[in-house]
Amino acid sequence: MDHPFAITLDTGTSLANRTGSWRNSRPEYVDRLPPCNHACPAGENIQAWLFDAESGKYEAAWRTLTQDNPMPAVMGRVCYHPCEGACNRAELDEAVGINSVERFLGDYALKQGFAFVQPEQETGKKVLVIGAGPSGLSAAYHLRRMGHAVTIYEAGPMAGGMMRFGIPKYRLPREVLDAEIKRILDLGIELHLNRKVDDVRETKEAGGFDAVFLAVGAHIAKRAYIPAGGAARVLDAVAVLRSMEGEEKPLLGRRVVVYGGGNTAMDVARTAKRLGAEEAIVVYRRTRNRMPARDFEIEEAIEEGVLMKWLSTIKHVGESAITVEKMVLDEKGFPQPTGELETLEADSVILALGQDVDLSLIENVSGIEVKDGVVQVGGNMMTGFAGVFAGGDMVPSERTVTVAIGHGKKAARHIDGWLRGENYAAASKHEIASFDKLNTWYYEDAPKTVRPMLSIVRRRSTFDEVQGGLDETNALYEARRCLSCGNCFECDNCYGMCPDNAVIKLGAGMRFIFNLDYCKGCGVCAAECPCGAIKMVPETI
């Protein structure tokens, strides 16, 4: 949360360089980077919007949040919240429920009908975004707010990308997704569905676009060679999840085996249970602690009756059964076959072995480098072809909604700079406000609020949303658990504790300054600052 400190008294006397020979050190007010902000892949100013939320200023909090992320109601449901993993509060009791408050603000904004502010002026530049997934929508949003004319070409019949076709409804209700997409499009963004781009260079030139952002999602399922009989029913997880958006749901049978260990494997196994499968078994060749799926996803799947078969690999798929081989991990953690075989009954086998991106649209474009199935980009997100940028699943990165939204924002800023003939440079960051810089004796234990969960019975039989949101009372409580790490929130401790009246209060929102004519450099102010916003520096003459 960046608030510049005033450095003059009302008299105009400068205090910036005043020193005293009687001190060994003197205090300075500082702004440090909260670890939650630092850990957020979308680059949200989390501490700033939590500050507004804890005061009940929900619209102000939402508008601060959406300066970086246009889809808080979505992210409040599907983000894996690395911000909470970095939260200093976890050293006291439990991390602040940042994701829960984000969802509350997102849902509140939808109920209140908040809209984005239209751009103040038009730049006259045209940008094409290819792909209406999280990265493409994020880029389109930020580019449009900068005043550029934005058009999105989406190969599918609906916008949302893998948010729609890869995340089940029990995790992300479609009415929430649709509402946040509509609000982005209402900025004046053109969306063309069922519009597949075959050659990005030709499309760019034909449409007169000044720049292009490639945001094609990873929709192509990876395959593995598994011997199978002629009548074997082998499906891929992406196709199964995609078909859930149609009127006819897939027929998987009573016994379903899912091959893979990622989040998609968990999602499709849980979907199979909801479609009526009596057994849904996940076969994975390593142990649980080596599974790429998030731990809470594994736990929720087990709660819903999904069975896990660790250290196993599929050797053969028959008409109504599969043969699996037991594995062991070697000293490096790689699975090795044992020769021990087992037969499992299965009406269908679903492969969840990861996804690739369709890169056919750049095959005839010189200068764009592809390595390991993804497009190589520079620090400015631009490919080797001038004016063509890329992000999300198309580039080397972790494939999450949060990362994709962050890519969209970052690319938009670089595209804007490129269109203006400038190089965008991100502002330098302050040092991180680590736990050792806080003085936490002022804080009482305040356990994290637990989100409500749908009953197990309904989770196994319906696609109702599994995890509920916080009400206003709980959201306020959770926001107020924030320690304001590294940034003054005007608690008045320094003002009240200074024995020499050297701390000068400037008024609400203006913070404080030090009158160094009175300061002895005792350090009481720094010792009593709960958030680590004061540091003692060596005195200079």
C-alpha positions as CSV (number, residue, x, y, z in Angstrom):
1,M,0.0,0.0,0.0
2,D,1.9,3.0,-1.2
3,H,1.3,6.3,0.6
4,P,4.1,8.9,0.3
5,F,5.3,10.3,3.6
6,A,5.2,14.1,4.0
7,I,8.7,15.5,4.8
8,T,7.9,19.1,5.8
9,L,6.3,20.8,8.8
10,D,3.6,23.4,8.3
11,T,6.3,26.0,8.7
12,G,8.0,24.7,5.6
13,T,11.2,23.7,7.5
14,S,12.8,20.7,5.9
15,L,13.4,17.7,8.1
16,A,14.8,15.4,5.5
17,N,18.5,15.9,6.3
18,R,18.3,17.3,9.9
19,T,20.8,15.3,12.1
20,G,22.0,15.4,15.7
21,S,25.4,14.6,17.1
22,W,23.9,13.1,20.2
23,R,22.3,10.2,18.3
24,N,23.9,7.0,17.1
25,S,20.8,6.2,15.0
26,R,17.5,7.8,14.0
27,P,14.1,6.5,13.0
28,E,12.7,6.6,9.4
29,Y,9.2,5.7,8.2
30,V,9.3,3.1,5.5
31,D,6.9,1.3,3.2
32,R,7.6,-2.4,2.8
33,L,6.1,-4.9,0.4
34,P,3.5,-7.1,2.0
35,P,4.3,-10.8,1.4
36,C,0.8,-11.5,0.1
37,N,1.1,-8.8,-2.6
38,H,4.5,-10.3,-3.5
39,A,3.2,-13.8,-3.8
40,C,0.1,-13.0,-5.9
41,P,0.6,-14.1,-9.6
42,A,-2.1,-11.6,-10.7
43,G,-0.2,-8.7,-9.0
44,E,-3.1,-7.6,-6.8
45,N,-2.5,-4.9,-4.2
46,I,-4.1,-7.2,-1.6
47,Q,-3.2,-5.2,1.5
48,A,-4.8,-2.0,0.0
49,W,-8.2,-3.7,-0.8
50,L,-8.2,-5.5,2.6
51,F,-7.8,-2.1,4.2
52,D,-10.9,-0.8,2.5
53,A,-12.8,-4.0,3.2
54,E,-12.1,-4.0,6.9
55,S,-13.6,-0.5,7.0
56,G,-16.8,-1.7,5.3
57,K,-15.9,0.3,2.1
58,Y,-16.7,-2.7,-0.2
59,E,-17.0,-0.8,-3.4
60,A,-13.7,1.0,-2.9
61,A,-12.1,-2.4,-2.0
62,W,-13.6,-4.0,-5.2
63,R,-12.4,-1.1,-7.4
64,T,-8.9,-1.4,-5.9
65,L,-8.9,-5.1,-6.5
66,T,-10.2,-4.9,-10.0
67,Q,-7.4,-2.5,-11.0
68,D,-5.4,-5.7,-11.3
69,N,-7.9,-8.5,-11.6
70,P,-11.2,-8.1,-13.4
71,M,-12.7,-11.4,-12.1
72,P,-12.7,-11.5,-8.3
73,A,-15.8,-13.6,-7.9
74,V,-14.2,-16.3,-10.2
75,M,-10.8,-16.0,-8.5
76,G,-12.3,-16.1,-5.1
77,R,-13.5,-19.6,-6.1
78,V,-10.7,-21.2,-8.2
79,C,-7.5,-19.4,-7.1
80,Y,-5.1,-21.6,-5.2
81,H,-4.3,-18.5,-3.1
82,P,-0.5,-18.5,-2.8
83,C,-1.0,-15.2,-1.1
84,E,-2.2,-17.1,2.0
85,G,0.8,-19.4,1.9
86,A,3.0,-16.3,2.2
87,C,0.9,-14.5,4.9
88,N,2.8,-13.5,8.0
89,R,-0.3,-14.1,10.1
90,A,0.3,-17.8,9.8
91,E,3.2,-17.4,12.1
92,L,0.8,-16.2,14.8
93,D,-2.3,-18.5,14.3
94,E,-3.5,-18.9,10.7
95,A,-3.2,-17.0,7.5
96,V,-5.7,-14.3,6.7
97,G,-8.5,-15.8,4.5
98,I,-7.6,-13.4,1.6
99,N,-9.3,-15.6,-1.0
100,S,-12.5,-15.7,1.1
101,V,-12.7,-11.9,1.3
102,E,-12.0,-11.6,-2.4
103,R,-14.9,-13.9,-3.2
104,F,-17.1,-11.9,-0.8
105,L,-16.2,-8.7,-2.7
106,G,-16.7,-10.3,-6.1
107,D,-20.1,-11.6,-5.1
108,Y,-21.1,-8.3,-3.5
109,A,-20.2,-6.4,-6.6
110,L,-22.4,-8.8,-8.7
111,K,-25.3,-8.3,-6.4
112,Q,-24.9,-4.6,-6.4
113,G,-24.4,-4.4,-10.1
114,F,-21.1,-2.6,-10.0
115,A,-19.8,-1.7,-13.5
116,F,-16.3,-0.8,-14.7
117,V,-15.6,2.8,-15.6
118,Q,-15.4,3.4,-19.3
119,P,-12.1,4.6,-20.8
120,E,-11.8,8.4,-20.8
121,Q,-10.3,8.6,-24.3
122,E,-9.7,6.5,-27.3
123,T,-6.2,5.9,-28.6
124,G,-7.2,4.9,-32.1
125,K,-5.2,1.6,-31.9
126,K,-6.7,-1.8,-32.6
127,V,-5.7,-4.9,-30.7
128,L,-6.7,-8.5,-31.5
129,V,-6.9,-11.0,-28.6
130,I,-7.0,-14.6,-29.7
131,G,-8.7,-16.7,-27.0
132,A,-11.4,-15.8,-24.5
133,G,-10.0,-17.6,-21.5
134,P,-8.7,-16.0,-18.4
135,S,-5.5,-14.6,-20.0
136,G,-7.3,-13.2,-23.0
137,L,-10.1,-11.7,-21.1
138,S,-7.7,-10.1,-18.6
139,A,-5.6,-8.6,-21.4
140,A,-8.7,-7.3,-23.2
141,Y,-10.0,-5.7,-20.1
142,H,-6.7,-3.8,-19.3
143,L,-6.2,-2.8,-22.9
144,R,-9.7,-1.5,-23.2
145,R,-9.4,0.6,-20.0
146,M,-6.2,2.1,-21.6
147,G,-8.4,3.3,-24.5
148,H,-7.5,0.8,-27.2
149,A,-10.2,-0.8,-29.4
150,V,-10.1,-4.6,-28.5
151,T,-11.5,-7.5,-30.5
152,I,-11.5,-11.1,-29.2
153,Y,-11.6,-14.1,-31.5
154,E,-12.7,-17.3,-29.7
155,A,-12.7,-20.7,-31.5
156,G,-15.3,-22.1,-29.1
157,P,-19.0,-21.5,-28.8
158,M,-18.7,-19.7,-25.5
159,A,-16.3,-17.5,-23.7
160,G,-14.3,-18.5,-20.6
161,G,-11.8,-21.0,-22.0
162,M,-10.6,-23.6,-19.4
163,M,-12.6,-21.8,-16.7
164,R,-15.7,-23.0,-18.5
165,F,-14.5,-26.2,-20.1
166,G,-12.0,-27.4,-17.5
167,I,-13.4,-26.4,-14.2
168,P,-16.6,-28.2,-13.1
169,K,-19.7,-26.3,-12.1
170,Y,-19.5,-27.5,-8.5
171,R,-16.3,-25.3,-8.2
172,L,-17.3,-22.5,-10.5
173,P,-21.1,-21.8,-11.0
174,R,-21.6,-20.7,-14.6
175,E,-23.8,-17.7,-13.7
176,V,-20.9,-16.2,-11.8
177,L,-18.5,-16.8,-14.7
178,D,-21.0,-15.4,-17.2
179,A,-21.7,-12.3,-15.1
180,E,-18.0,-11.4,-14.8
181,I,-17.3,-12.0,-18.5
182,K,-20.3,-9.8,-19.4
183,R,-19.0,-6.9,-17.2
184,I,-15.7,-7.1,-19.1
185,L,-17.3,-7.1,-22.5
186,D,-19.6,-4.2,-21.5
187,L,-16.5,-2.0,-21.6
188,G,-17.0,-2.1,-25.4
189,I,-15.0,-5.1,-26.3
190,E,-16.0,-7.1,-29.4
191,L,-16.3,-10.8,-29.0
192,H,-16.5,-13.2,-32.0
193,L,-17.4,-16.8,-31.1
194,N,-16.7,-19.8,-33.2
195,R,-13.9,-17.8,-34.9
196,K,-10.8,-20.0,-35.2
197,V,-7.7,-18.3,-36.4
198,D,-5.6,-20.4,-38.8
199,D,-2.8,-17.9,-39.5
200,V,-2.2,-15.1,-37.0
201,R,-0.2,-13.0,-39.4
202,E,-2.8,-13.1,-42.1
203,T,-5.5,-12.3,-39.6
204,K,-3.6,-9.4,-38.2
205,E,-3.0,-7.8,-41.6
206,A,-6.5,-8.5,-42.9
207,G,-8.1,-6.9,-39.8
208,G,-5.8,-4.0,-39.6
209,F,-4.8,-4.8,-36.1
210,D,-1.9,-2.9,-34.6
211,A,-1.0,-5.7,-32.1
212,V,-2.1,-9.2,-31.3
213,F,-2.1,-11.1,-28.0
214,L,-2.1,-14.9,-28.3
215,A,-4.1,-16.5,-25.4
216,V,-5.0,-19.9,-26.7
217,G,-5.7,-22.4,-23.9
218,A,-4.4,-25.9,-23.4
219,H,-7.4,-27.8,-24.8
220,I,-5.6,-30.8,-26.4
221,A,-5.4,-33.8,-24.2
222,K,-2.1,-35.6,-24.0
223,R,-2.2,-39.2,-25.0
224,A,-0.3,-42.3,-23.8
225,Y,0.2,-45.6,-25.5
226,I,-1.9,-48.2,-23.6
227,P,-2.8,-51.5,-25.3
228,A,-6.6,-51.7,-25.5
229,G,-9.1,-54.1,-26.9
230,G,-11.4,-53.1,-29.8
231,A,-14.4,-52.5,-27.5
232,A,-12.5,-50.6,-24.8
233,R,-14.0,-47.3,-23.8
234,V,-11.1,-44.9,-23.4
235,L,-11.8,-41.2,-23.1
236,D,-9.8,-38.1,-22.4
237,A,-10.6,-35.9,-19.4
238,V,-10.7,-32.6,-21.3
239,A,-13.4,-34.0,-23.6
240,V,-15.4,-35.3,-20.7
241,L,-15.3,-32.0,-18.9
242,R,-16.1,-30.1,-22.1
243,S,-19.1,-32.3,-22.8
244,M,-20.5,-31.3,-19.4
245,E,-21.3,-27.9,-21.0
246,G,-23.7,-29.5,-23.5
247,E,-27.2,-30.8,-23.0
248,E,-26.3,-34.4,-23.3
249,K,-24.0,-35.6,-20.5
250,P,-21.4,-38.3,-21.1
251,L,-22.2,-41.9,-20.3
252,L,-19.4,-43.2,-18.2
253,G,-20.9,-46.3,-16.7
254,R,-20.9,-47.6,-13.1
255,R,-17.2,-48.2,-12.7
256,V,-14.9,-45.4,-13.9
257,V,-11.1,-45.4,-13.8
258,V,-9.2,-42.1,-14.1
259,Y,-5.5,-42.3,-15.1
260,G,-3.5,-39.3,-13.9
261,G,-2.7,-37.3,-10.7
262,G,-3.3,-33.7,-11.5
263,N,-6.2,-31.4,-10.6
264,T,-8.0,-32.4,-13.8
265,A,-7.9,-36.0,-12.7
266,M,-9.5,-35.0,-9.4
267,D,-12.2,-32.9,-11.2
268,V,-13.1,-35.6,-13.7
269,A,-13.3,-38.3,-11.0
270,R,-15.5,-36.2,-8.8
271,T,-17.6,-35.4,-11.9
272,A,-18.0,-39.2,-12.6
273,K,-19.4,-39.7,-9.1
274,R,-21.9,-37.0,-9.6
275,L,-23.0,-38.6,-12.9
276,G,-23.9,-41.7,-11.0
277,A,-20.7,-43.9,-11.0
278,E,-20.7,-46.3,-8.2
279,E,-16.9,-46.4,-8.3
280,A,-14.5,-43.8,-9.4
281,I,-10.9,-44.9,-9.0
282,V,-7.8,-42.7,-9.7
283,V,-4.8,-44.7,-10.8
284,Y,-1.5,-42.8,-10.2
285,R,2.0,-44.1,-10.6
286,R,3.5,-42.3,-7.6
287,T,2.6,-41.7,-4.0
288,R,0.2,-39.0,-2.7
289,N,2.9,-36.6,-1.6
290,R,4.2,-36.6,-5.2
291,M,0.8,-36.0,-6.7
292,P,0.6,-32.7,-8.7
293,A,-3.0,-32.2,-7.6
294,R,-3.6,-29.7,-4.8
295,D,-3.9,-31.4,-1.4
296,F,-7.4,-30.0,-0.7
297,E,-8.6,-31.2,-4.1
298,I,-7.4,-34.7,-3.2
299,E,-9.0,-34.5,0.2
300,E,-12.3,-33.4,-1.2
301,A,-12.3,-36.1,-3.8
302,I,-11.7,-38.8,-1.1
303,E,-14.5,-37.3,1.0
304,E,-16.8,-37.7,-1.9
305,G,-16.0,-41.4,-2.3
306,V,-13.3,-41.3,-5.0
307,L,-10.8,-44.1,-4.5
308,M,-7.1,-43.7,-4.9
309,K,-4.8,-46.4,-6.2
310,W,-1.2,-45.1,-5.6
311,L,1.9,-46.6,-7.2
312,S,0.1,-48.1,-10.1
313,T,0.1,-47.8,-13.8
314,I,-2.3,-49.1,-16.5
315,K,-0.9,-51.9,-18.7
316,H,-3.9,-52.9,-20.7
317,V,-7.5,-51.8,-21.2
318,G,-10.1,-54.5,-22.0
319,E,-13.8,-54.4,-22.7
320,S,-14.9,-54.4,-19.1
321,A,-11.7,-54.5,-17.1
322,I,-8.2,-53.1,-16.9
323,T,-4.8,-54.5,-15.9
324,V,-2.7,-52.4,-13.6
325,E,0.9,-53.0,-12.6
326,K,2.2,-52.2,-9.1
327,M,5.1,-49.7,-9.1
328,V,7.9,-48.8,-6.6
329,L,9.8,-45.6,-6.4
330,D,13.6,-45.7,-6.8
331,E,16.1,-43.6,-4.8
332,K,15.4,-40.6,-7.1
333,G,11.7,-40.9,-6.7
334,F,10.9,-42.3,-10.2
335,P,8.4,-45.1,-10.5
336,Q,9.8,-48.5,-11.5
337,P,7.7,-51.6,-12.6
338,T,7.5,-54.6,-10.3
339,G,5.8,-57.1,-12.6
340,E,2.9,-57.5,-10.1
341,L,-0.4,-57.3,-12.0
342,E,-3.9,-56.7,-10.8
343,T,-7.3,-56.6,-12.6
344,L,-9.9,-53.9,-12.0
345,E,-13.4,-53.8,-13.4
346,A,-14.0,-50.7,-15.5
347,D,-16.7,-49.5,-17.8
348,S,-14.6,-46.6,-19.0
349,V,-11.1,-45.3,-18.6
350,I,-10.5,-41.5,-18.6
351,L,-7.0,-40.3,-19.4
352,A,-6.0,-37.2,-17.4
353,L,-2.3,-36.9,-18.4
354,G,-2.1,-33.2,-19.1
355,Q,-2.9,-30.9,-22.0
356,D,-1.2,-29.2,-24.9
357,V,-1.9,-26.0,-26.9
358,D,-2.9,-25.9,-30.5
359,L,-0.1,-23.9,-32.1
360,S,-1.2,-24.3,-35.7
361,L,-2.0,-20.6,-36.0
362,I,1.7,-19.7,-35.8
363,E,3.1,-22.4,-38.0
364,N,3.6,-20.0,-40.9
365,V,4.8,-17.0,-38.9
366,S,8.6,-16.5,-39.0
367,G,10.5,-15.5,-35.9
368,I,8.2,-17.2,-33.3
369,E,10.1,-19.8,-31.4
370,V,8.4,-22.8,-29.9
371,K,10.1,-25.0,-27.3
372,D,8.7,-28.0,-25.5
373,G,5.2,-27.2,-26.9
374,V,5.0,-23.6,-25.7
375,V,5.8,-20.2,-27.3
376,Q,9.0,-18.4,-26.2
377,V,8.5,-14.8,-25.2
378,G,10.8,-12.0,-23.9
379,G,10.4,-10.1,-20.7
380,N,7.9,-7.9,-22.4
381,M,5.7,-10.9,-23.3
382,M,6.4,-10.3,-27.1
383,T,7.2,-13.2,-29.4
384,G,9.9,-13.1,-32.0
385,F,7.4,-11.5,-34.4
386,A,7.0,-7.8,-33.8
387,G,3.6,-6.8,-32.4
388,V,2.6,-10.4,-31.5
389,F,2.5,-11.1,-27.8
390,A,1.6,-14.3,-25.9
391,G,0.6,-15.4,-22.4
392,G,-1.3,-17.9,-20.4
393,D,-1.1,-21.6,-21.3
394,M,0.8,-20.7,-24.5
395,V,4.0,-19.7,-22.7
396,P,6.3,-21.4,-20.1
397,S,4.5,-21.0,-16.8
398,E,2.3,-22.7,-14.2
399,R,-1.1,-23.2,-15.7
400,T,-3.6,-21.7,-13.3
401,V,-6.3,-19.0,-13.7
402,T,-4.4,-16.6,-11.5
403,V,-1.2,-16.9,-13.5
404,A,-3.1,-16.4,-16.7
405,I,-4.9,-13.3,-15.4
406,G,-1.5,-11.9,-14.3
407,H,-0.1,-12.6,-17.8
408,G,-3.0,-10.7,-19.4
409,K,-2.3,-7.7,-17.3
410,K,1.4,-7.8,-17.8
411,A,1.0,-8.2,-21.6
412,A,-1.5,-5.4,-21.8
413,R,0.9,-3.0,-20.2
414,H,3.7,-4.0,-22.6
415,I,1.4,-3.9,-25.6
416,D,0.3,-0.4,-24.6
417,G,3.9,0.8,-24.3
418,W,4.8,-0.8,-27.6
419,L,1.8,0.9,-29.3
420,R,2.9,4.2,-27.9
421,G,6.5,3.7,-29.0
422,E,7.7,3.3,-25.4
423,N,9.1,0.6,-23.2
424,Y,6.9,-0.2,-20.3
425,A,8.9,-0.6,-17.1
426,A,7.3,-1.8,-13.9
427,A,7.9,0.3,-10.8
428,S,10.6,-1.0,-8.5
429,K,9.4,-2.9,-5.5
430,H,10.1,-2.2,-1.8
431,E,11.8,-4.8,0.4
432,I,9.4,-7.5,1.7
433,A,7.9,-7.1,5.1
434,S,9.0,-10.4,6.6
435,F,7.6,-11.7,9.9
436,D,10.8,-10.7,11.8
437,K,10.2,-7.1,11.0
438,L,6.8,-7.1,12.8
439,N,6.1,-6.5,16.4
440,T,3.2,-8.8,17.0
441,W,2.7,-8.6,20.8
442,Y,-0.2,-6.2,20.1
443,Y,-2.2,-8.8,18.2
444,E,-4.5,-11.3,19.9
445,D,-5.2,-14.8,18.5
446,A,-8.0,-14.7,16.0
447,P,-8.5,-18.0,14.2
448,K,-9.3,-18.0,10.5
449,T,-12.9,-18.2,9.4
450,V,-13.8,-21.6,7.9
451,R,-16.0,-21.4,4.7
452,P,-19.2,-23.4,4.8
453,M,-19.2,-26.7,2.8
454,L,-22.0,-28.5,1.1
455,S,-23.0,-31.8,2.8
456,I,-21.3,-34.9,1.5
457,V,-24.6,-36.4,0.4
458,R,-25.4,-33.5,-1.9
459,R,-21.8,-33.3,-3.1
460,R,-22.0,-36.8,-4.4
461,S,-25.3,-36.4,-6.2
462,T,-25.5,-32.8,-7.5
463,F,-23.4,-30.2,-9.2
464,D,-24.3,-27.6,-6.6
465,E,-21.4,-25.4,-5.5
466,V,-19.3,-27.3,-2.9
467,Q,-17.7,-24.4,-1.0
468,G,-19.8,-21.5,0.2
469,G,-18.8,-17.9,0.8
470,L,-18.6,-15.7,3.8
471,D,-21.4,-13.4,5.0
472,E,-20.6,-9.8,5.7
473,T,-19.9,-10.3,9.4
474,N,-17.4,-13.0,8.7
475,A,-15.8,-11.1,5.8
476,L,-15.3,-8.1,8.0
477,Y,-13.8,-10.2,10.7
478,E,-11.5,-11.9,8.2
479,A,-10.3,-8.6,6.6
480,R,-9.6,-7.2,10.1
481,R,-7.2,-10.1,10.8
482,C,-4.7,-8.4,8.3
483,L,-1.6,-7.2,10.1
484,S,-0.9,-4.4,7.5
485,C,2.6,-5.8,7.2
486,G,5.2,-3.2,6.4
487,N,2.8,-0.2,6.0
488,C,1.7,2.4,8.5
489,F,-2.0,2.2,9.3
490,E,-1.9,5.1,11.8
491,C,-2.4,3.1,15.0
492,D,-0.7,6.1,16.9
493,N,1.7,3.8,18.8
494,C,4.8,5.8,17.7
495,Y,3.0,9.1,18.5
496,G,1.9,7.9,22.0
497,M,5.0,6.1,23.0
498,C,7.7,8.7,22.0
499,P,9.2,10.1,25.3
500,D,10.4,13.3,23.5
501,N,7.3,14.4,21.6
502,A,9.4,14.0,18.4
503,V,6.6,12.3,16.4
504,I,4.3,14.8,14.6
505,K,0.9,13.6,13.5
506,L,-0.1,15.1,10.1
507,G,-3.8,14.2,10.1
508,A,-6.0,11.4,8.9
509,G,-4.5,9.6,6.0
510,M,-1.3,11.7,6.1
511,R,0.6,9.5,8.7
512,F,3.5,11.0,10.7
513,I,7.0,12.6,10.5
514,F,9.8,12.9,13.0
515,N,11.0,16.2,14.4
516,L,14.7,15.3,14.6
517,D,15.5,18.4,16.8
518,Y,13.8,16.5,19.6
519,C,14.5,12.9,18.8
520,K,17.2,11.2,20.9
521,G,17.2,8.0,18.7
522,C,16.1,5.8,21.5
523,G,14.2,3.5,19.1
524,V,11.0,3.2,21.2
525,C,8.9,4.1,18.1
526,A,10.4,1.3,16.0
527,A,10.0,-1.2,18.9
528,E,6.4,-0.3,19.4
529,C,5.4,-0.2,15.7
530,P,3.3,-3.3,15.2
531,C,3.6,-3.5,11.4
532,G,7.3,-2.8,10.9
533,A,6.8,0.6,9.2
534,I,9.7,2.3,11.1
535,K,13.4,1.4,10.9
536,M,16.4,2.7,12.7
537,V,19.2,3.9,10.5
538,P,22.8,4.9,11.4
539,E,23.1,8.6,12.2
540,T,25.1,10.8,9.8
541,I,26.6,14.2,10.5
